Amino acid sequence: MEISHTGFEDKLDDAIHQSQKFLLSRQTEKGYWVDELESNATITAELIFFMYFTETVDLEKQSKISNYLLRTQRKDGSWPLFFGGPCDINSTVESYMALKLAGISEDRPEMIRARKSIFENGGIKGTRVFTKIFLAMFGQISWDVCPAVPVEIVLFKNWFALNIYEMSSWSRGTVVPLSIIISHKPVCFLPEGRDVKELFASGDKELGFEPDGPIFASWRNFFIYLDKLIKFVGKSKWKPFRKRALKKALNWVIEHQEEEGDFGGIQPAMLNSLLAYHYEGISKDDPKWIKGCEAVERFLIYKKDGMFLQACVSPLWDSAIAANALYDSGMPADHPALVRAAKWILSKQVVKRGDWAIKNPQATPGGWAFEFYNELYPDCDDTAEILIFLNKIKLPDSCDKLKEFERALSWLLTMQCKSGGWAAF
C-alpha cells in the first residue's frame, strides 16, 4: 500500500514559507542580516576590568553588565563556556571578579555559590593565562606567575620560527598589544573591599605553570622551559632592544586600526590595543582612542535589564548564509531581497592588502571579512560562502558581478595551504 506524504509536504512547505518570511523580516534596509553573536561571560566581564584599568568607569554600564552576569549565572554558581555547558573556571573567576569590582558583596548568595563552584573546579590555580594576567593587573597575584610575552618578538624577522606572522590573525592582533601591556607590568590598585583574596586557597602559593618532564618530552614542557629562560634573562636591567621594540609594536597596533576604529574585528584585540594606547600614554582626546572606544560601543547589545559585549559581529557571514538559505528554499535568483543582499555584499569586498600578503605576496586582494570593518583580515570561509551565493544570484550588472567574483575566486585559490586545505584565519 502506498503511503501519502501530502500532509507532511504541506507542513514542510508551510515551515519553509514561514522561515522565509522570518528571514525577510530581519533583513536591514541596506540588504544585510546580522544577529547577536553569543560568547562566554569573560568577554563582557572584561569590559568592567577595562574601565578600571583605563580610569573610564561608567557606573550605568557597570550596573547593566552586573545584571547580565547575574542573570546568566548557572544554578551551581558558575558560568559556562557555552550556553547550557558545565562550569568554566575562567568564566566563573572573571565574572566573580567583575561583580566584586562592581560592588556586589561577597556575602550575596550568588557570590557564595560562585566561590563554591570555583573551589570545586580547580580554583585560581586552574585558570588560563589571560585570567592570571588580569589577576596580576589588579595586584592579586605576582606578575612572575604570568608567562613572559616579551615585546621584542615584534623585531623577529619573518623567517624566524616564532615571528608574529606564524600566529593566527586574531592571536597576532591580541598578542602584539598584550606584549606592550606586559612590558609595563601595570598594577591597578582596587578600591577597599573590592579585592578577591577570598578566592585563594592555602595551596595557591605556586600558581605558575610547571613542566612534567624533560624539556623535549612535549611541546608544553618546551614552552614552559623557554618561558623560564626568558624570565631569567628579563630580570636584567639591560634591555637594549626594549625601546625600539615598544615603538615598533605601538606603530604596528596603530597601523592595524581600521579607519572606523576597530582592531581585527574581535574583542581581545580591541581591548588590548586600547590598553596598549593607555599604557603608552596616548591621550583620551586622541582620535585613535575615541574611534577605538566607538568601535567597542558598536559591539554592545543593550537589553531591558542589562547589556553584554559581543566578541565579534558577523554581518557578512550572517548575510551569506541567510541569502543562500532563501535561494535554496525556492526564492528566485532575481528576488529584490537577494539582489539587495548581493549589492551590499559586493560593496564590502576587501580590495586592499592585509597581513595575509606577508605569506602570499603575489596575490591580488578580493576576499571578504566576517565583520563590518576588518579589511586587513578577510576570511577564506566567509569568501567561500559568499561566492556560493553570488554564483546563484542574478544582478542587473552581470559583468560587474562576474569581474568581482573572479577577483575573489582568484584570491581564494591563492590562499590554499601546501597541505591542500584552507585556513580560517
C-alpha positions in Angstrom: 0.0 0.0 0.0 1.4 3.4 -1.0 1.7 5.9 1.9 0.6 9.5 1.2 3.1 12.2 2.1 0.8 15.1 1.3 0.2 16.1 4.9 4.0 16.1 5.6 4.8 18.0 2.4 2.2 20.6 3.3 3.7 21.1 6.7 7.2 21.3 5.2 6.1 23.9 2.6 4.5 25.9 5.4 7.6 25.7 7.5 9.8 26.9 4.6 7.4 29.7 3.9 7.3 30.9 7.5 11.1 30.7 7.7 11.5 32.7 4.5 9.0 35.3 5.9 11.0 35.5 9.1 14.4 36.0 7.4 13.0 38.7 5.1 11.6 40.5 8.2 15.1 40.5 9.7 16.9 41.9 6.6 18.0 45.5 7.0 17.2 48.3 4.5 20.8 48.2 3.2 20.4 44.5 2.5 22.4 42.7 5.1 21.5 40.4 8.0 23.2 40.4 11.4 22.2 38.9 14.7 23.6 38.7 18.2 26.9 36.8 18.5 26.8 34.9 21.7 30.0 34.2 23.7 31.1 33.3 27.2 30.9 35.7 30.1 34.6 36.7 30.1 34.0 38.9 27.0 31.6 41.1 29.0 33.3 40.8 32.4 36.5 42.1 30.9 34.8 45.4 29.9 34.5 46.2 33.6 38.2 45.4 34.0 39.0 47.6 31.1 37.0 50.5 32.6 39.0 50.3 35.8 42.4 49.9 34.1 41.8 53.0 32.0 40.0 55.0 34.7 36.9 55.3 32.5 34.3 53.7 34.8 30.8 54.2 33.6 28.5 53.3 36.5 25.4 52.8 34.4 27.3 50.3 32.1 28.8 48.6 35.1 25.3 48.1 36.6 23.9 46.7 33.4 26.8 44.4 33.0 26.4 43.2 36.6 22.7 42.5 35.9 23.7 40.5 32.8 26.3 38.4 34.6 23.9 37.6 37.5 21.2 36.7 35.0 23.4 34.2 33.1 24.9 32.5 36.2 24.2 28.8 36.5 22.3 27.4 39.4 25.5 25.9 40.8 27.0 29.4 40.9 29.3 29.0 37.9 29.3 30.5 34.4 29.7 28.2 31.3 31.9 28.5 28.3 28.8 28.0 26.0 25.1 28.0 26.5 23.9 25.0 28.6 27.5 23.9 29.2 29.2 23.0 32.5 31.3 25.2 34.7 34.1 27.0 33.0 36.6 28.1 35.7 37.9 31.1 33.7 34.4 32.5 33.0 33.5 31.9 36.6 36.6 33.6 38.2 36.4 36.6 35.8 32.6 37.0 36.3 33.2 36.9 40.1 36.0 39.5 39.8 33.9 41.8 37.7 30.9 41.6 40.1 33.2 42.2 43.1 34.6 45.3 41.3 31.1 46.5 40.6 30.4 46.5 44.3 28.5 43.2 44.6 29.0 41.9 48.2 30.9 38.7 48.6 28.1 37.7 51.1 25.4 37.7 48.5 24.0 34.2 47.8 25.1 34.4 44.1 28.7 35.2 45.2 28.8 32.4 47.8 27.6 29.9 45.2 30.2 31.2 42.7 33.1 30.8 45.2 31.9 27.3 46.0 32.0 26.4 42.3 35.4 28.0 41.8 36.9 25.9 44.6 35.2 22.7 43.3 36.6 23.2 39.8 40.3 23.8 40.3 40.4 27.3 41.8 42.7 30.1 40.8 45.4 27.6 40.0 43.3 26.1 37.3 42.7 29.3 35.4 44.1 30.2 32.0 46.9 32.6 31.1 44.7 35.6 30.3 42.8 35.2 33.6 46.1 35.2 35.5 47.2 38.3 33.7 44.1 40.1 34.8 44.7 39.0 38.4 48.3 40.4 38.1 47.0 43.7 36.6 44.8 44.1 39.7 47.6 43.2 42.1 46.0 39.9 43.2 49.0 37.8 42.1 52.6 38.4 41.2 53.5 39.2 37.6 56.1 36.4 38.0 53.2 33.9 37.8 52.3 35.0 34.2 54.1 33.7 31.2 56.6 36.1 29.6 55.4 37.8 26.4 58.5 40.0 25.5 57.6 42.9 23.3 60.8 42.2 21.4 59.0 39.4 19.5 57.9 42.1 17.0 61.6 42.5 16.0 61.9 38.9 14.8 62.3 38.6 11.1 59.6 36.7 9.1 62.0 33.7 8.5 62.3 33.2 12.3 60.2 30.3 13.6 58.5 32.3 16.4 57.8 35.5 14.5 54.3 37.1 14.9 53.2 36.1 11.3 53.3 32.4 12.4 50.3 33.2 14.6 46.7 33.2 13.5 45.3 36.7 12.8 43.3 37.0 15.9 46.2 35.7 18.1 48.6 38.2 16.5 46.1 41.1 16.9 45.8 40.2 20.6 49.5 39.3 21.4 51.2 42.3 19.9 49.3 44.9 22.1 49.4 42.4 25.0 53.2 42.4 24.8 53.2 46.2 25.2 50.9 45.9 28.3 53.1 43.2 29.9 56.2 45.2 29.3 54.7 47.9 31.7 53.6 45.3 34.3 50.9 47.7 35.4 49.0 47.3 38.7 45.6 48.8 39.1 45.0 49.2 42.8 41.5 48.2 43.8 39.1 50.2 46.0 38.9 48.9 49.5 36.9 45.7 49.8 36.9 45.0 46.0 39.8 42.5 46.0 39.3 38.8 45.6 41.6 37.4 48.3 38.7 35.1 49.3 39.3 33.1 46.1 42.7 31.9 47.1 43.2 28.6 48.9 46.1 27.5 51.0 47.6 25.6 48.1 47.7 28.5 45.8 51.2 29.6 46.6 52.6 28.1 43.4 50.3 29.4 40.7 52.8 29.2 37.8 53.0 26.5 35.1 55.4 23.7 35.8 56.9 21.1 33.5 56.0 17.4 34.0 59.2 16.1 32.4 62.3 16.9 30.4 62.3 19.9 28.0 61.8 17.9 24.8 59.3 15.5 26.3 56.4 17.6 24.9 55.7 21.0 23.4 54.1 22.1 26.7 57.4 21.4 28.5 59.4 23.1 25.8 57.5 26.3 26.1 57.5 26.2 30.0 61.3 25.9 30.0 61.5 28.6 27.3 59.3 30.8 29.5 61.6 30.3 32.5 64.7 31.2 30.4 63.0 34.4 29.0 62.0 35.4 32.6 65.6 34.8 33.8 67.1 36.9 31.1 64.3 39.5 31.5 65.4 40.1 35.2 68.4 42.0 33.8 68.0 45.8 33.7 69.9 45.8 30.4 67.3 45.7 27.7 69.0 47.1 24.6 66.1 46.4 22.2 63.1 47.4 24.5 62.7 51.0 23.4 62.9 50.1 19.7 60.5 47.1 20.2 57.9 49.2 22.1 58.0 51.8 19.3 57.6 49.2 16.6 54.8 47.3 18.5 52.9 50.6 19.0 53.2 51.5 15.4 52.1 48.0 14.4 48.9 48.5 16.6 48.3 51.9 15.1 48.7 50.6 11.5 46.3 47.8 12.3 43.5 50.0 13.5 40.7 50.4 10.9 39.6 53.9 9.8 36.3 53.2 11.7 38.3 52.4 14.9 38.2 48.6 15.0 41.2 46.3 15.7 40.9 42.9 14.0 37.2 42.9 14.5 37.4 40.9 17.7 37.1 41.9 21.4 40.5 40.7 22.7 42.4 42.6 20.0 40.3 45.7 20.5 40.5 45.9 24.3 44.2 45.0 24.3 45.0 47.6 21.7 43.2 50.3 23.6 45.0 49.2 26.8 48.3 49.5 24.9 47.4 53.0 23.9 46.6 53.8 27.6 49.9 52.5 29.0 51.9 54.1 26.2 50.3 57.5 27.2 48.0 58.2 24.3 45.5 60.8 25.3 41.8 60.1 25.7 41.3 63.0 23.3 43.3 61.4 20.6 41.1 60.4 17.6 42.7 56.9 17.7 41.4 56.4 21.3 38.0 58.0 20.5 37.4 55.8 17.4 38.6 52.7 19.2 36.1 53.3 22.0 33.3 53.9 19.5 34.2 50.5 17.9 33.8 48.8 21.3 30.5 50.6 21.7 29.2 49.1 18.4 29.8 45.6 19.9 27.5 46.2 22.8 24.0 44.8 23.0 21.6 46.6 25.3 18.7 44.7 26.9 16.0 45.9 29.1 17.7 44.9 32.3 21.3 44.6 31.3 23.8 44.6 28.5 26.6 42.4 27.1 29.6 42.8 24.9 29.8 40.6 21.8 33.2 39.0 21.0 32.6 39.9 17.4 29.9 40.9 14.9 29.0 38.8 11.9 27.1 40.7 9.1 28.9 39.2 6.1 28.7 35.6 7.4 25.1 36.0 8.5 24.1 37.6 5.2 25.7 35.0 3.0 24.1 32.1 5.0 20.7 33.8 5.1 20.8 34.6 1.4 21.9 31.0 0.5 19.1 29.6 2.6 16.5 31.8 0.9 17.7 30.9 -2.6 18.0 27.2 -1.8 14.5 27.1 -0.3 13.0 28.3 -3.6 13.3 32.0 -3.8 14.0 33.2 -7.4 17.6 34.3 -8.2 16.4 37.9 -9.0 14.3 38.4 -6.0 14.7 42.0 -4.7 15.8 40.9 -1.3 18.6 38.7 -2.7 19.6 41.5 -5.2 19.9 44.0 -2.3 21.9 41.5 -0.3 24.3 40.9 -3.2 24.8 44.6 -3.8 25.6 45.2 -0.2 28.0 42.2 0.0 29.8 43.4 -3.1 30.2 46.8 -1.5 32.1 45.2 1.4 34.6 43.3 -0.7 38.2 43.8 0.5 40.4 45.3 -2.1 43.4 46.3 0.0 46.3 44.2 1.1 46.4 42.8 4.6 48.5 40.6 6.8 47.8 37.7 4.5 50.2 39.3 2.0 53.2 38.6 4.2 52.8 34.9 3.3 51.1 35.3 0.0 52.7 38.4 -1.6 51.8 37.8 -5.2 48.0 37.6 -4.7 45.6 40.3 -5.7 43.1 41.3 -2.9 39.5 40.2 -3.3 38.0 38.3 -0.3 35.5 39.2 2.4 35.8 39.5 6.2 33.4 38.3 8.8 32.7 41.8 10.3 31.6 45.3 9.1 35.1 46.7 9.4 38.1 44.3 9.2 39.8 44.9 5.8 43.2 43.6 7.0 41.8 40.2 7.7 39.4 38.7 5.1 38.5 35.1 5.8 38.6 32.1 3.5 35.4 30.6 4.8 33.4 33.9 4.5 34.7 34.3 1.0 33.7 30.8 0.0 30.2 31.2 1.4 29.7 34.5 -0.4 31.0 33.1 -3.7 28.4 30.2 -3.4 25.7 32.9 -3.1 27.0 35.2 -5.8 27.2 32.3 -8.3 23.5 31.8 -7.9 22.2 35.3 -7.9 21.1 37.4 -11.0 22.1 41.0 -10.9 21.3 43.8 -13.4 25.0 44.3 -14.0 26.2 40.8 -14.6 29.6 41.9 -16.0 30.5 43.7 -12.8 29.4 40.7 -10.7 31.5 38.4 -12.8 34.6 40.6 -12.5 34.4 40.8 -8.7 33.5 37.1 -8.5 36.6 36.2 -10.5 38.8 38.5 -8.4 37.5 36.8 -5.1 37.9 33.3 -6.5 41.4 34.1 -7.6 42.3 35.4 -4.2 40.8 32.3 -2.5 42.7 29.9 -4.7 46.0 31.6 -3.9 45.2 31.1 -0.1 45.2 27.4 -0.4 47.8 25.8 2.0 50.5 23.5 0.9 48.7 20.6 2.6 45.7 21.2 0.3 43.3 22.8 2.8 42.4 26.3 3.6 42.8 28.1 7.0 40.1 30.2 8.5 42.4 32.9 9.9 
